[in-house]
Amino acid sequence: MRRVVFFVLGLLFGAALGAPFAFLLAPASGQSLRKQAEQRVRHALQEAQAAAEAKRKALEAELAAFSRRERAGRR
């Protein structure tokens, strides 16, 4: 367990150090890079919302089916 915690901490630390260098050494301008990053984040959020909505609908359908089976079993 301890190895996993250290691995995750190292991963986060490396990402925190690497991200600024990636922005500094990127071939695009800062404004262009920020716009691209914003678009990617917005797109990822939209995809996450769509996936969450699809999962919510699937879980609601499963709950409705379960409820129907429960009510039918009580009769």
Buried (B, 14 or more C-beta within 10 A) or exposed (E): EEEEEEEEEEEEEEEEEEEEEEEEEEEEEEEEBEEEEEEEEEEEEEEEEEEEEEEEEEEEEEEEEEEEEEEEEEE
